[in-house]
Amino acid sequence: MRRSQRSEATEQLPAVPEEAAGAPLVLLLMFAPVKLVARRLAPRLSATLFDRVWALVGGTEPPPRPEQPQRSVPRLAAALALEGACAAVVGGLLEQASRRQFARLTGRWPSRRGALEQPAE
């Protein structure tokens, strides 16, 4: 009996287009915590990826750091480039995955420009 009362109540509401109801702002506010978690998680995952890749490339030696005296500047440059590449790849993939899952749940793609686009499949 409660279900029928709920369905009747929802049927009586006037249909309001999502754009007129402020849907872009609401969806962007809903996406904010998802984006925050993804941005906090990306550096940790990229550091783990870098450590594993460096173990394959650099052997048992730890990666060189800029504050340490270097005998090999090319080795430092390679380590920094690899670290930056890992951060960019993991960050981009994590952002894309979080946007896809959000769009999958809500049916709308969160956009940075303020307008929401339909996800291309």
DSSP file (Angstrom, degrees, kcal/mol; ACC not computed):
  #  RESIDUE AA STRUCTURE BP1 BP2  ACC     N-H-->O    O-->H-N    N-H-->O    O-->H-N    TCO  KAPPA ALPHA  PHI   PSI    X-CA   Y-CA   Z-CA
    1    1 A M     >        0   0    0      0, 0.0     4,-1.6     0, 0.0     5,-0.1   0.000 360.0 360.0 360.0 -36.6    0.0    0.0    0.0
    2    2 A R  H  >  +     0   0    0      1,-0.2     4,-2.2     2,-0.2     5,-0.2   0.886 360.0  56.0 -65.2 -37.9    2.9    2.4    0.7
    3    3 A R  H  > S+     0   0    0      1,-0.2     4,-2.6     2,-0.2     5,-0.2   0.912 105.6  50.3 -61.9 -42.4    4.4    1.8   -2.7
    4    4 A S  H  > S+     0   0    0      1,-0.2     4,-2.0     2,-0.2    -1,-0.2   0.873 109.5  51.5 -65.9 -35.3    1.2    2.8   -4.5
    5    5 A Q  H  X S+     0   0    0     -4,-1.6     4,-1.9     2,-0.2    -1,-0.2   0.900 111.5  47.7 -67.0 -39.6    1.0    6.0   -2.4
    6    6 A R  H  X S+     0   0    0     -4,-2.2     4,-2.2     2,-0.2    -2,-0.2   0.925 111.6  48.7 -66.0 -44.8    4.6    6.8   -3.4
    7    7 A S  H  X S+     0   0    0     -4,-2.6     4,-1.6     1,-0.2    -1,-0.2   0.873 111.3  50.4 -66.0 -35.5    4.1    6.2   -7.0
    8    8 A E  H  X S+     0   0    0     -4,-2.0     4,-1.2    -5,-0.2    -1,-0.2   0.887 109.6  51.7 -67.0 -38.0    0.9    8.3   -7.1
    9    9 A A  H  X S+     0   0    0     -4,-1.9     4,-0.5     1,-0.2    -2,-0.2   0.890 110.8  46.9 -66.6 -38.6    2.8   11.1   -5.4
   10   10 A T  H >< S+     0   0    0     -4,-2.2     3,-0.5     1,-0.2    -1,-0.2   0.811 108.2  56.2 -73.6 -28.6    5.6   11.0   -7.9
   11   11 A E  H 3< S+     0   0    0     -4,-1.6    -1,-0.2     1,-0.2    -2,-0.2   0.787 102.1  57.3 -71.3 -26.3    3.1   10.9  -10.8
   12   12 A Q  H 3< S+     0   0    0     -4,-1.2    -1,-0.2    -3,-0.2    -2,-0.2   0.662  83.9  99.1 -80.1 -16.4    1.5   14.1   -9.6
   13   13 A L  S << S-     0   0    0     -4,-0.5     2,-0.1    -3,-0.5     3,-0.0  -0.487  82.1-112.6 -71.7 138.9    4.7   16.2   -9.7
   14   14 A P        -     0   0    0      0, 0.0     2,-0.5     0, 0.0    -1,-0.1  -0.439  32.5-108.0 -70.7 145.7    5.0   18.3  -12.8
   15   15 A A        -     0   0    0     -2,-0.1     0, 0.0     1,-0.0     0, 0.0  -0.628  37.5-170.7 -76.8 122.8    7.8   17.3  -15.2
   16   16 A V        -     0   0    0     -2,-0.5     5,-0.1    -3,-0.0    -3,-0.0  -0.965  26.5-116.1-115.4 127.4   10.7   19.8  -15.0
   17   17 A P     >  -     0   0    0      0, 0.0     4,-1.3     0, 0.0     3,-0.3  -0.314  23.4-124.5 -59.6 145.1   13.5   19.6  -17.6
   18   18 A E  T  4>S+     0   0    0      1,-0.2     5,-2.1     2,-0.2     4,-0.2   0.859 109.1  55.9 -62.2 -36.0   16.8   18.8  -15.9
   19   19 A E  T >45S+     0   0    0      1,-0.2     3,-1.0     3,-0.2    -1,-0.2   0.880 107.8  49.0 -64.6 -36.5   18.5   21.9  -17.4
   20   20 A A  T 345S+     0   0    0     -3,-0.3    -1,-0.2     1,-0.2    -2,-0.2   0.770 105.5  58.3 -73.9 -24.6   15.8   24.2  -15.9
   21   21 A A  T 3<5S-     0   0    0     -4,-1.3    -1,-0.2    -3,-0.2    -2,-0.2   0.374 120.4-103.3 -87.0   5.5   16.2   22.5  -12.4
   22   22 A G  T <>5 +     0   0    0     -3,-1.0     4,-2.0    -4,-0.2     3,-0.2   0.822  63.9 157.9  79.7  31.2   19.9   23.3  -12.1
   23   23 A A  H  >< +     0   0    0     -5,-2.1     4,-3.0     1,-0.2     5,-0.3   0.867  65.7  57.9 -60.6 -40.0   21.1   19.8  -13.0
   24   24 A P  H  > S+     0   0    0      0, 0.0     4,-2.3     0, 0.0    -1,-0.2   0.933 109.7  44.1 -59.3 -43.1   24.6   20.8  -14.1
   25   25 A L  H  > S+     0   0    0     -3,-0.2     4,-2.2     2,-0.2    -2,-0.2   0.919 115.0  48.5 -66.3 -42.6   25.4   22.5  -10.8
   26   26 A V  H  X S+     0   0    0     -4,-2.0     4,-2.1     1,-0.2    -1,-0.2   0.928 113.2  46.9 -64.0 -44.9   23.9   19.6   -8.8
   27   27 A L  H  X S+     0   0    0     -4,-3.0     4,-1.9     1,-0.2    -1,-0.2   0.882 111.6  50.8 -67.3 -36.7   25.8   17.0  -10.7
   28   28 A L  H  X S+     0   0    0     -4,-2.3     4,-1.1    -5,-0.3    -1,-0.2   0.883 110.8  49.1 -67.6 -35.9   29.0   18.9  -10.5
   29   29 A L  H  < S+     0   0    0     -4,-2.2    -2,-0.2     1,-0.2    -1,-0.2   0.858 110.9  50.6 -68.9 -33.7   28.5   19.2   -6.7
   30   30 A M  H  X S+     0   0    0     -4,-2.1     4,-0.5     1,-0.2    -2,-0.2   0.835 110.4  50.2 -69.4 -31.5   27.8   15.4   -6.6
   31   31 A F  H  X S+     0   0    0     -4,-1.9     4,-2.6     1,-0.2     5,-0.2   0.711  89.6  83.3 -79.3 -20.2   31.0   14.8   -8.6
   32   32 A A  H  X S+     0   0    0     -4,-1.1     4,-2.3     1,-0.2    -1,-0.2   0.891  91.4  45.4 -55.1 -47.6   33.2   16.9   -6.3
   33   33 A P  H  > S+     0   0    0      0, 0.0     4,-2.3     0, 0.0    -1,-0.2   0.875 112.3  52.5 -66.0 -33.3   33.8   14.2   -3.7
   34   34 A V  H  X S+     0   0    0     -4,-0.5     4,-2.2     2,-0.2    -2,-0.2   0.927 111.3  46.5 -64.2 -44.1   34.5   11.6   -6.4
   35   35 A K  H  X S+     0   0    0     -4,-2.6     4,-2.4     1,-0.2    -1,-0.2   0.886 110.6  53.6 -64.9 -39.3   37.1   13.9   -7.9
   36   36 A L  H  X S+     0   0    0     -4,-2.3     4,-1.6    -5,-0.2    -2,-0.2   0.922 110.0  46.2 -62.4 -45.1   38.6   14.6   -4.6
   37   37 A V  H  X S+     0   0    0     -4,-2.3     4,-1.9     1,-0.2    -1,-0.2   0.913 112.4  51.1 -64.3 -42.6   39.1   11.0   -3.8
   38   38 A A  H  X S+     0   0    0     -4,-2.2     4,-2.0     1,-0.2    -2,-0.2   0.902 110.4  48.8 -62.9 -40.6   40.5   10.3   -7.2
   39   39 A R  H  < S+     0   0    0     -4,-2.4    -1,-0.2     1,-0.2    -2,-0.2   0.784 112.5  48.2 -71.8 -26.2   43.0   13.1   -6.9
   40   40 A R  H  X S+     0   0    0     -4,-1.6     4,-0.5    -5,-0.2    -1,-0.2   0.794 114.9  45.7 -79.1 -29.1   44.1   11.9   -3.4
   41   41 A L  H  X S+     0   0    0     -4,-1.9     4,-2.2    -5,-0.2     5,-0.2   0.803  97.7  72.0 -83.4 -31.5   44.5    8.4   -4.7
   42   42 A A  H  X S+     0   0    0     -4,-2.0     4,-2.7     1,-0.2     5,-0.2   0.890  95.1  49.5 -57.9 -47.4   46.4    9.1   -7.9
   43   43 A P  H  > S+     0   0    0      0, 0.0     4,-2.1     0, 0.0    -1,-0.2   0.883 111.6  49.9 -62.6 -35.4   49.8   10.1   -6.3
   44   44 A R  H  X S+     0   0    0     -4,-0.5     4,-1.9    -3,-0.2    -2,-0.2   0.929 113.6  44.7 -67.6 -43.3   49.9    7.0   -4.2
   45   45 A L  H  X S+     0   0    0     -4,-2.2     4,-2.4     1,-0.2    -1,-0.2   0.893 113.3  50.4 -67.4 -38.7   49.1    4.7   -7.1
   46   46 A S  H  X S+     0   0    0     -4,-2.7     4,-2.7    -5,-0.2    -1,-0.2   0.873 108.6  52.3 -68.6 -35.1   51.6    6.5   -9.3
   47   47 A A  H  X S+     0   0    0     -4,-2.1     4,-2.4    -5,-0.2    -1,-0.2   0.902 110.4  48.5 -65.0 -39.9   54.4    6.2   -6.7
   48   48 A T  H  X S+     0   0    0     -4,-1.9     4,-2.0     2,-0.2    -2,-0.2   0.921 112.5  48.2 -64.4 -43.8   53.7    2.5   -6.4
   49   49 A L  H  X S+     0   0    0     -4,-2.4     4,-2.6     1,-0.2     5,-0.2   0.924 111.7  50.0 -62.4 -44.3   53.8    2.1  -10.2
   50   50 A F  H  X S+     0   0    0     -4,-2.7     4,-3.1     1,-0.2     5,-0.2   0.917 109.0  51.6 -61.4 -43.7   57.1    4.1  -10.3
   51   51 A D  H  X S+     0   0    0     -4,-2.4     4,-1.7     1,-0.2    -1,-0.2   0.904 112.7  45.7 -60.8 -40.7   58.7    2.0   -7.6
   52   52 A R  H  X S+     0   0    0     -4,-2.0     4,-1.2     2,-0.2    -2,-0.2   0.902 115.2  45.6 -70.3 -40.5   57.8   -1.2   -9.5
   53   53 A V  H  X S+     0   0    0     -4,-2.6     4,-2.3     1,-0.2     3,-0.3   0.910 112.2  51.6 -68.9 -40.2   59.0    0.0  -12.9
   54   54 A W  H  X S+     0   0    0     -4,-3.1     4,-3.5     1,-0.2     5,-0.5   0.857 103.8  58.3 -65.2 -33.5   62.2    1.4  -11.4
   55   55 A A  H  X S+     0   0    0     -4,-1.7     4,-0.6    -5,-0.2    -1,-0.2   0.858 110.4  44.0 -62.9 -33.9   62.9   -2.0   -9.8
   56   56 A L  H  < S+     0   0    0     -4,-1.2    -2,-0.2    -3,-0.3    -1,-0.2   0.888 125.3  32.5 -74.5 -39.9   62.8   -3.4  -13.3
   57   57 A V  H  < S+     0   0    0     -4,-2.3    -2,-0.2     1,-0.1    -3,-0.2   0.924 126.9  35.2 -84.1 -48.2   64.8   -0.7  -14.9
   58   58 A G  H >< S-     0   0    0     -4,-3.5     3,-1.0     1,-0.3     2,-0.2   0.502  90.9-148.5 -91.5  -4.5   67.2    0.4  -12.1
   59   59 A G  T 3<  -     0   0    0     -4,-0.6    -1,-0.3    -5,-0.5    -2,-0.1  -0.534  64.5 -21.1  75.4-136.7   67.8   -3.0  -10.4
   60   60 A T  T 3  S+     0   0    0     -2,-0.2    -1,-0.2    -4,-0.1    -5,-0.1   0.617 110.3 100.2 -87.7 -12.7   68.5   -2.9   -6.7
   61   61 A E  S <  S-     0   0    0     -3,-1.0    -3,-0.1    -7,-0.1     0, 0.0  -0.486  77.1-118.0 -74.2 140.9   69.5    0.7   -6.5
   62   62 A P        -     0   0    0      0, 0.0    -1,-0.1     0, 0.0    -2,-0.1  -0.396  42.9 -87.9 -70.4 157.2   67.0    3.3   -5.3
   63   63 A P        -     0   0    0      0, 0.0    13,-0.1     0, 0.0     2,-0.1  -0.390  47.9-107.5 -66.1 142.6   66.0    6.0   -7.8
   64   64 A P        -     0   0    0      0, 0.0     6,-0.1     0, 0.0     3,-0.0  -0.393  31.7-149.3 -69.4 148.7   68.3    9.0   -7.7
   65   65 A R    >   -     0   0    0      4,-0.1     3,-1.5     1,-0.1    11,-0.1  -0.876  20.9-120.2-117.6 151.3   66.8   12.2   -6.2
   66   66 A P  T 3  S+     0   0    0      0, 0.0     4,-0.1     0, 0.0    -1,-0.1   0.802 110.5  58.0 -62.1 -29.5   67.6   15.8   -7.2
   67   67 A E  T 3  S+     0   0    0      2,-0.1     3,-0.0    -3,-0.0     0, 0.0   0.591  93.1  84.2 -79.3  -8.1   68.9   16.8   -3.7
   68   68 A Q  S <  S-     0   0    0     -3,-1.5     2,-0.2     1,-0.1     0, 0.0  -0.671  93.8-101.8 -91.8 147.4   71.5   14.0   -3.8
   69   69 A P        -     0   0    0      0, 0.0     2,-0.4     0, 0.0    -4,-0.1  -0.520  45.5-146.7 -66.1 132.9   74.9   14.5   -5.4
   70   70 A Q        -     0   0    0     -2,-0.2     3,-0.2     1,-0.1     0, 0.0  -0.831  32.1-177.0-110.2 138.6   74.8   12.8   -8.7
   71   71 A R  S    S+     0   0    0     -2,-0.4     2,-0.5     1,-0.2    -1,-0.1   0.660  88.7  43.0 -93.0 -24.5   77.5   11.0  -10.7
   72   72 A S     >  +     0   0    0      1,-0.2     4,-1.6     2,-0.0    -1,-0.2  -0.889  57.4 178.8-129.2 101.7   75.0   10.4  -13.5
   73   73 A V  H  > S+     0   0    0     -2,-0.5     4,-2.7     1,-0.2     5,-0.2   0.884  86.3  56.8 -68.2 -38.2   72.8   13.3  -14.6
   74   74 A P  H  > S+     0   0    0      0, 0.0     4,-2.3     0, 0.0    -1,-0.2   0.878 105.5  51.7 -61.1 -34.6   71.2   11.2  -17.4
   75   75 A R  H  > S+     0   0    0      2,-0.2     4,-2.2     1,-0.2    -2,-0.2   0.904 110.6  48.0 -67.1 -39.6   70.2    8.6  -14.9
   76   76 A L  H  X S+     0   0    0     -4,-1.6     4,-2.6     2,-0.2     5,-0.2   0.918 111.7  50.3 -63.3 -43.9   68.6   11.3  -12.7
   77   77 A A  H  X S+     0   0    0     -4,-2.7     4,-2.4     1,-0.2    -2,-0.2   0.895 110.5  49.6 -62.5 -40.0   66.8   12.7  -15.8
   78   78 A A  H  X S+     0   0    0     -4,-2.3     4,-2.5    -5,-0.2    -1,-0.2   0.907 111.3  48.9 -65.5 -41.5   65.5    9.2  -16.7
   79   79 A A  H  X S+     0   0    0     -4,-2.2     4,-2.3     2,-0.2    -2,-0.2   0.914 113.4  46.4 -65.1 -42.8   64.2    8.7  -13.2
   80   80 A L  H  X S+     0   0    0     -4,-2.6     4,-2.4     2,-0.2    -2,-0.2   0.892 113.1  49.2 -67.4 -39.2   62.5   12.0  -13.1
   81   81 A A  H  X S+     0   0    0     -4,-2.4     4,-2.5    -5,-0.2    -2,-0.2   0.917 112.5  47.7 -65.3 -42.9   61.0   11.5  -16.6
   82   82 A L  H  X S+     0   0    0     -4,-2.5     4,-2.3     2,-0.2    -2,-0.2   0.900 112.0  50.0 -64.8 -40.3   59.7    8.0  -15.6
   83   83 A E  H  X S+     0   0    0     -4,-2.3     4,-2.1     2,-0.2    -2,-0.2   0.909 112.3  47.2 -64.6 -42.1   58.3    9.4  -12.4
   84   84 A G  H  X S+     0   0    0     -4,-2.4     4,-2.4     2,-0.2    -2,-0.2   0.885 111.4  51.1 -66.1 -39.3   56.5   12.2  -14.2
   85   85 A A  H  X S+     0   0    0     -4,-2.5     4,-2.6     2,-0.2     5,-0.2   0.909 109.6  49.9 -65.1 -41.8   55.2    9.8  -16.9
   86   86 A C  H  X S+     0   0    0     -4,-2.3     4,-2.5     1,-0.2     5,-0.3   0.915 111.5  49.1 -62.2 -42.4   53.8    7.4  -14.2
   87   87 A A  H  X S+     0   0    0     -4,-2.1     4,-2.2     1,-0.2     5,-0.2   0.910 113.4  46.3 -64.4 -42.5   52.1   10.3  -12.5
   88   88 A A  H  X S+     0   0    0     -4,-2.4     4,-2.4     2,-0.2     5,-0.2   0.921 115.1  45.6 -67.3 -43.6   50.5   11.6  -15.7
   89   89 A V  H  X S+     0   0    0     -4,-2.6     4,-2.5     2,-0.2     5,-0.2   0.945 116.7  43.2 -66.8 -48.1   49.3    8.2  -16.9
   90   90 A V  H  X S+     0   0    0     -4,-2.5     4,-2.5    -5,-0.2     5,-0.2   0.922 115.4  49.4 -65.6 -43.4   47.9    7.1  -13.5
   91   91 A G  H  X S+     0   0    0     -4,-2.2     4,-2.1    -5,-0.3    -1,-0.2   0.920 114.0  45.4 -61.7 -44.8   46.2   10.5  -12.9
   92   92 A G  H  X S+     0   0    0     -4,-2.4     4,-2.4    -5,-0.2    -2,-0.2   0.916 114.9  46.6 -66.1 -43.7   44.7   10.6  -16.3
   93   93 A L  H  X S+     0   0    0     -4,-2.5     4,-2.5    -5,-0.2    -2,-0.2   0.891 113.2  49.2 -66.6 -38.9   43.4    7.1  -16.2
   94   94 A L  H  X S+     0   0    0     -4,-2.5     4,-2.3    -5,-0.2    -1,-0.2   0.893 111.8  48.7 -68.2 -39.0   42.0    7.5  -12.7
   95   95 A E  H  X S+     0   0    0     -4,-2.1     4,-2.3    -5,-0.2    -2,-0.2   0.928 113.0  47.7 -65.6 -43.9   40.2   10.7  -13.7
   96   96 A Q  H  X S+     0   0    0     -4,-2.4     4,-2.5     1,-0.2    -2,-0.2   0.915 112.6  49.1 -62.1 -43.4   38.7    9.1  -16.8
   97   97 A A  H  X S+     0   0    0     -4,-2.5     4,-2.5     2,-0.2     5,-0.2   0.901 111.1  49.0 -65.1 -40.8   37.6    6.0  -14.8
   98   98 A S  H  X S+     0   0    0     -4,-2.3     4,-2.1     1,-0.2    -1,-0.2   0.896 112.6  48.4 -67.7 -37.6   36.0    8.1  -12.1
   99   99 A R  H  X S+     0   0    0     -4,-2.3     4,-2.6     2,-0.2    -2,-0.2   0.901 111.5  50.3 -67.0 -40.0   34.2   10.2  -14.7
  100  100 A R  H  X S+     0   0    0     -4,-2.5     4,-2.3     2,-0.2    -2,-0.2   0.929 112.1  46.3 -63.3 -44.5   33.0    7.1  -16.6
  101  101 A Q  H  X S+     0   0    0     -4,-2.5     4,-2.0     2,-0.2    -1,-0.2   0.891 112.5  50.6 -66.9 -38.0   31.7    5.5  -13.4
  102  102 A F  H  X S+     0   0    0     -4,-2.1     4,-2.6     2,-0.2     6,-0.3   0.927 112.3  46.8 -63.5 -43.6   29.9    8.7  -12.4
  103  103 A A  H  X S+     0   0    0     -4,-2.6     4,-2.6     1,-0.2    -2,-0.2   0.858 109.6  54.8 -65.6 -34.7   28.3    9.0  -15.8
  104  104 A R  H  < S+     0   0    0     -4,-2.3    -1,-0.2    -5,-0.2    -2,-0.2   0.885 114.0  40.7 -64.8 -38.7   27.3    5.3  -15.6
  105  105 A L  H  < S+     0   0    0     -4,-2.0    -2,-0.2    -5,-0.1    -1,-0.2   0.868 129.1  27.6 -77.4 -38.1   25.5    5.9  -12.3
  106  106 A T  H  < S-     0   0    0     -4,-2.6    -3,-0.2     2,-0.2    -2,-0.2   0.685  95.1-127.5-100.2 -20.5   24.0    9.3  -13.2
  107  107 A G  S  < S+     0   0    0     -4,-2.6     2,-0.4    -5,-0.3    -4,-0.2   0.474  79.8  94.2  84.7   1.2   23.6    9.1  -16.9
  108  108 A R  S    S-     0   0    0     -6,-0.3    -2,-0.2    10,-0.1    -1,-0.2  -0.975  72.7-127.9-130.2 142.3   25.4   12.4  -17.4
  109  109 A W  B     -A  117   0A   0      8,-2.0     8,-1.0    -2,-0.4     2,-0.3  -0.764  24.5-129.3 -89.4 124.7   29.0   13.2  -18.0
  110  110 A P        -     0   0    0      0, 0.0     2,-0.3     0, 0.0     6,-0.1  -0.598  30.3-166.4 -74.9 130.8   30.6   15.7  -15.6
  111  111 A S    >   -     0   0    0     -2,-0.3     3,-0.6   -87,-0.1     5,-0.0  -0.861  28.0-139.2-119.7 152.0   32.4   18.4  -17.6
  112  112 A R  T 3  S+     0   0    0     -2,-0.3    -1,-0.1     1,-0.2     4,-0.1   0.731  97.7  68.2 -78.1 -23.0   34.9   21.1  -16.5
  113  113 A R  T 3  S-     0   0    0      2,-0.3    -1,-0.2     1,-0.1     3,-0.1   0.523 113.7-108.8 -78.4  -3.9   33.2   23.8  -18.6
  114  114 A G  S <  S+     0   0    0     -3,-0.6     2,-0.3     1,-0.4   -86,-0.1   0.124  92.0  97.3  98.1 -21.8   30.1   23.9  -16.5
  115  115 A A  S    S-     0   0    0     -5,-0.0     2,-0.4   -91,-0.0    -1,-0.4  -0.779  71.1-130.8 -99.2 147.3   27.9   22.2  -19.2
  116  116 A L        -     0   0    0     -2,-0.3     2,-0.3    -6,-0.1   -93,-0.0  -0.821  20.3-160.7-100.1 135.4   27.2   18.5  -19.0
  117  117 A E  B     -A  109   0A   0     -8,-1.0    -8,-2.0    -2,-0.4     3,-0.0  -0.781  25.2-107.2-110.8 155.6   27.7   16.4  -22.1
  118  118 A Q        -     0   0    0     -2,-0.3     2,-0.1   -10,-0.2   -10,-0.1  -0.634  45.1-104.9 -76.9 139.2   26.3   13.0  -22.8
  119  119 A P        -     0   0    0      0, 0.0     2,-0.5     0, 0.0    -1,-0.1  -0.436  29.3-129.1 -67.9 136.5   29.0   10.3  -22.6
  120  120 A A              0   0    0     -2,-0.1    -3,-0.0     1,-0.1     0, 0.0  -0.757 360.0 360.0 -85.7 125.8   30.2    9.0  -26.0
  121  121 A E              0   0    0     -2,-0.5    -1,-0.1     0, 0.0     0, 0.0   0.390 360.0 360.0-117.3 360.0   30.1    5.2  -26.2
